[in-house]
Amino acid sequence: MAPPPGQTRYKNNKMYAIVEINGQQFKAEAGKKLFVHHIVGAEAGQAVEFEKVLLVDNDGNITVGAPSVDGAKVTAEVVSPLVKGEKVLVFHKKRRKGYRKLNGHRQQFTELTIKDVIA
């Protein structure tokens, strides 16, 4: 059954924003934990601000930036400046030639807790 005209099925009382951090886009809500690519120079407990906010949803009022929303920013706190991700193994082989190569990689992340979304 469809909702009445002018109303949505889901009610979202939280304010959230789509923010770009180190070239990746994240949905940021107050209190949410994010693992982003390593931020150089970040220290534990440090406050960080991100001003490249692409979209803001404030109780159903959606503001889309072109390319970013003016005056909007997301404040976060660094929980852990360096977290290593899972190891990714890359295996190359050429059959019947005796060629095998194994490379490993662990991505470095920074753990953030979103404190506030300001729009």
Secondary structure, DSSP 8 states (H G I E B T S, - for coil): ----TT--SS---S-EEEEEETTEEEEEETT-EEEEE--TT--TT-EEEE--EEEEEETTEEEE-SSS-TT-EEEEEEEEEEEEEEEEEEEEEETTTTEEEEEEEEEEEEEEEEEEEE-
